[in-house]
């Protein structure tokens, strides 16, 4: 084994052809899957023994996952589900391809869990707005046993490309999701699909493959059957999938590169990004399954969540979030209302618990105030820059002035939340815009009267 920088020139040219390029990996993976996998293991994993101090000096995200970045055969930018050997291995040798992706995600997740990246104890060198830390989540399986997996926002969003992660790993997980979607759409694979999902869950030490399963379950709730229940039994995953949903706009899109196959990669990502269930999350899956033969199993899950809220969530805010979530997704608390005009039936909540109703009303009131501040901010920004308004915020400047005074009074009385208070600068921006103009109007009036 020789390090990449000491390879002969022809080898460095062949490695991308064998491990990255779509048009060549497709011809190698069918006849020589074992050779491709062996070559990938040799070229993709960093040998920490070759470094005197692996974690010293500059570190890339790839380092934290034990993967190379600047190396022939490992450059996967931009990530795509049809880049590299993954999709071809899954097509021609499904079991070998699946186990290879699982093993790759397991080894990289183990390295990541021990790295400074996202560590709660160490200062991360890649600041993030997401919840800090790598957590262990326990997933209860259908046979009564349970497994533990590493979890973080970065890991859960890996298959979507909406978090900073090695492009090589993203491509593998994107290929896995595409393959699972194809399996869900193939009625001939129904008998083996549940076994595949169970195999992935049992064999994975992180939520990277599990998140891809959650995506397919949300898109095809009737195809996974009971195989989707372990994910729904895991309360932490609702939070992570909600976070993924919020950041869907950050998902990996099309990138033009010198690669002659860039349009193929871009088209694959476009198809992935426009899948209709990207705007949904695990709450939607839980609701849909309540209208299938699995409704009683889902009711059991929801009842267990409700019973365990006081025990597991010692944080009062988290308790409230879960109580609201259960109100939203438990269809036993819904009531149907006929909409004759649109020829449909709408469902609304029968009732909200009194303390939650109070929180709900306060939240709505806060949102109303926030909307007023935001309207003032947008009006001020457009006016200050001389840009046309996207809508009519106020009938005239006098109305805007009265609104600014009213908002200033709310600030002085402390009747706004901290975030809105920090946005109060638009009041002063308003003053800098309008007061000189008001004075100009007054001067004009005085001149006319004289």
N, C-alpha and C positions, 0 to 999 in steps of 0.2 A: 504493500500500500504506500502510495506516494501522495504528499500534500499537493493541492491543486496548483500552487504556483510553480511546482517543479515538473508538471506534466509537459510532455512534448506538445508542440503547437497543434498537431493534428488531433490529439486527444482532447484538447480544450475546445476544438471546433466540433468534435463528435458528441461531447457531453450534452450540450443543449439540444442537439438533434435527438438524442436517446431519451432525455428526461423532461424536456419542456415543450418542444415544438409539436403542434398538433399533427402536422402532416407526416411526421416521421415516427412519432411514438405510436401512432395507430397501426403502423406496419410491424412494429416490434412486439407490441403487447400480446397480440394473438398467438404467434408461434413461440415467443420466448418470455413468458410472464415472469418466471423465476429469475431469469437473468436481469430483467429490468428492475425488479424489486430489490435484488441483491446490490445492483449498481446504485440504486437510490439510497439504500441504507448506508453505503460506503461514502457517498458524496454529500449527503444532506445533513448528517449529524456532526456537530462539533465535537472533536475529541478534546475534552478538558485537560487530559494529561499532557497535551502538547503545549499547554500554557502554564507558565510558572505561577501566575496569579490571575485566574480567569476573570474575577470580578473587579480587578483593578483597571483604572484608566477609563477611556470612553467606551460606552456600551450602547449598542443598538437594541431595539426591541427583539430582533432576531436572536441576539445573544441570550436574552432571557428565556427563550424557548429552545435553546440549544441548537439553533439552525444558522447556517451561514447566510450572508447577504450578498457579498461581492464575490461570487464564485460561479464558474462555468457550470451549467446544469442546475443552478438553484435560483436563477433570476426569473421570478414569476410575476413581475409587474407588467401590466395591471392584472390583478387576480381574475380568474375566470373558471367556470366549471368545466370548460372543455380544454383547458390548458394542462399540459403534463400527461402522465400516464393514467391518471385516476379514472377518468370516464371510460377509457378503453379497457382497462382491467376489469371494471365493473360490468362492461358489456360482454366481454369474451370469457372472463373467468371471475364470475361474481363473488364466490366465496374468498378467493385469494385477494381480490381487489378490496372487498369489505374489510377483511381482517388486516390488510395492510394499512388502510386508512385509520382503523381503530388503534392499531399499534402505534402509528405515527402520532396520532392525537394524544395517546396515553404517555408516550415518552416526552413529548414537548410540554404537556400539561404538568408533568412531574417536575421538569426543569423550571417551568414558570412559577410553580408554587413555592419553590425554594429561592427564587430570585428577588432582588430588591423592587422589581416592578410591581406596583400596586400593594406593596407590603404595608401593613398597619404599623409595624414596629420601626421601619426604616423610611427615610425620606425618599420618595420616588423621584427619579430623574426624568419621568415623563408625567407632568402634572395632568390631572384629569378632573372633570366636573362630576364624575360618577362616584358612587359609593366606594370608598377605599377599602381594600382588603380582599383576600382570597378566602372564601368560606367553604366549609364542608356541608353539603346538603345530603340528607338521608332520604332516599326514594323507596317507598314501600312497594314491593312487587306483588303481583297477583297471587303468588303462591304463599304469601305470608312472610317471606323473607324480605330483607331490605339491603340496599347497597348505598355506599357513600361516594359522592363525586365532588371534585373541586368545582367551585362556582364563583364567577365574578361577572360584571357587565361585559368585560372584554371577552371572556370565554363564551358567554351566552350569545353574543352578537357576532361571533366569528364567522358564521356561514353567510352573513349578510354584508360583511365588509364595511360596517358602520363604526367599527372601533379599530384602533391601531393594532395590527396583528401581522405576523409574517405573511406575505402574499402567497407563499408556498402552501402554508397551512390553510389559508382562506380558500385557495383553489381546490384543495382536497375536500373541504367541507361543503363547498358549493357543488362539487361533483356528486357528493353523497346525497345532498338534498335533491338534486335533479334525478338521481337514480331512484330514490324513494318515491318521488312523484310519479315516475314512469311505472314503478311497481304498483302504486295505488291505482293507476289508470288502466292497468292490465288485469282484466277479470280472471285470466288464467293463472295469475300468481296469488290469488286470494288465499289459497290453502297455506302457502309458505310465508305470507306477509307478516302475520302475527308472530311467527317464530323468529323472523328476521329482526323485528322490533325488539322482542325480548332478548335476543342475542346481543344486539347493540347495547341495550341498557346494562345487561349483566357484565359485558366485557369492557365497558368504558370507565375510566377513572375520573372523567371530567364531563361537564355538561355540553361540551362542544358538539358531539354527535347527538346528544339528547335534545339540544335546541333544534336541530334539523328535524328530528322526529316530531317535536311540538309543532313546527311549521306545517309539516305534512298532515298531522292530525287536525289542525285548524282548517286547512284547506279541504281535507277529505274526511270529515268527522265520521262518516258511515263506513269507511273502508278499514280503519284500524281496529274497530271493535273494542274489545276489552284491553287490547294492547296499549290504548291511550290512557287508561285509568291510573297507572303509576305516576304519570306526569301530573294529572289532576289531583292526586293525593298529596303532592308536595307543595306546601303553602309558599315557600320561598320563590318558587318558579313563577308564580303569578306576578310578583314584583319585578323580576328580571325581564319577563316578557312584555310587561307594560312599559318598562324602560326602553326595550328594543323597539316597540311600537312608536314611542314618542320620537325616537331618533331615526325613523325609517328614511327621512329625507337625506340622511348622511350616508346611506348605503352606497356601495361602490357602483359607479356608473361607467359610461363609455370613456375610454381614453385613446386618443390617436397616438400611435407609436410607430417607429420604423419597421416593426414586425409586419411582414406582408399579410399575416392572418389577423391583424388587429380588428378588422371589421367583423370577423367571425366571433371573436371574443366580446366585442362591444354588443353585438346582436344577442348573444347569450345572456349578458347582463341585463340588457333591456327587457328581454322576455322575463327574466327572474324578477326584476324590479316591478313589473306591471302585473304580477300575479294578484288576483283580486283579494286574496286574504292577507296581503301585506298591511292592510288597514285594520286588521283584527288582531286579537291576542287571546290568551287562554281563557279569559272570562267568556268570550264568545263561544269557545269550544264547550265549556261547561254548560252554557245555556242550550246549545244545539243538541247535546247528548241527552238533555232532559226531555226531548221530543222523540226519542228513539226507545228501543227495547232496553237500553242501559239506564233509563231514568232512575230506577230504584238504587242502582249502584252509585249514581251521582248524588242522589239524596242522602245516602249513607255518608258519602265524603263530606258533603256540606254540613250535615249534622255533627260530624266529628270535628270539623273546623269550629263550629259554633260552640261546642262543648269545651274545646281546648283553648279558646281565646284568652280567658283569664289566667290559664296556667302557663302558656308558652310565650305570650306577649306581655312582658311586664311594662313595656312602654305604652303609656296611655294613648299617645297619638297613633301608634300602630294598632292598638285595639280599636280605635275609632275607624281607621281605614278599613280594617277587616270587617267590622260590623256593617259599614256602608257597602263594602264589596258583596257581602252575603245578601244584603237587601237587594242589590242590583241583580244578582245571578240566580237566586233561588226562586224558581218560577211558581213555587207554592204560595208565594206572597204577592203574586200578580193577579190582576182582575182584567177580564176582557171588556172592551168597549167597542161597539159597532160604529164604524165610520161609513155611513150610507153614501155620503158624497163621493168618496173615493173607492167605495165597494171593497172595504177591507176591515179587518179587526185589529185594533190597537190594544196593547197591553200596558197597564199602568200599575204602580204599586198600590196595594190595598191600603196600607198605612205604614207610617214610619214611627219607630219608637220615639217617645216624647223628647228624650235628651238629644237623639240624633236629629229630630225635626228642628230643635232649637239651633243646633250646630249648622244644619242645612240653611236655615233662614239667615243666620249671621253670615255664612259664607256667601250667600246670594247678595246680601247687602254690601259686603266688602267688594264683591265683584262689580257691583253697580258703581261704587265709588272708584274702583280701579279703572273702569271703562271711561268714566268722566275725566280722570287724570290723563288717560291715554289719548282721548280725543283732543284734549288741550295740547298735549305734547305733539301729536301729529299735525294739528293745525298750525302750531307755532313753528315747527320744523319746516313745513312747506312754505309758510309765509316768509320766514326769515331768509330762505334760499330763493325766494321768488318763483317757486314751482307751482304749477296748477294743482288745485285741491282735488283729491280723488272722490270726494263727496262733499255735501254741504254740512259742515260741522255746526255753524252758527249762522243766523239770518243776517247779522251785521256785527260790526266791531263792538257796538255797545253791549250786545248780548254776550259776546266773548269776554268783555271786561267784567260784567256782572258774574259770569261763571268763574272767572279767575279769582275774584274777591271771595266768592263762596268757598272755593277750594282752599284758598289761603286760610279762611276761618276754620275749616275742618282740620287743617294742619296745626293751627295754633291751639286747638282744643284737644289735640292728640287722638282724633277720631279716625285715623287711618293706620294701616299696618306699616311695618318698618320698610318694606320694599317700596310701597307707594310713597312714603315720606322721602325716600332717596330720589324719587323721580320728580320731586317738587321743583326742581330747577326750571321746568318749563314755565312755571309761573313767572319767574324772573326773566326768562327768555321772552315771554309775552310782553312784559313791561318794556324791555329794550326794543321791541318791535313797534309797539303801538303808542307809547307815550309821546315820542317825538311827533308822530303823525297827529295825535290828538291836539298837541300844542299848536301845530301848524294850522289845524282847522279853527282853533280858537282865535288865533291871530288874524286869519282871513275874515272871520265874523266881525272882529273889532274894527278892521279896516273898512268893511262894508258899512258898518253903523256910523263911522266917522264921516 
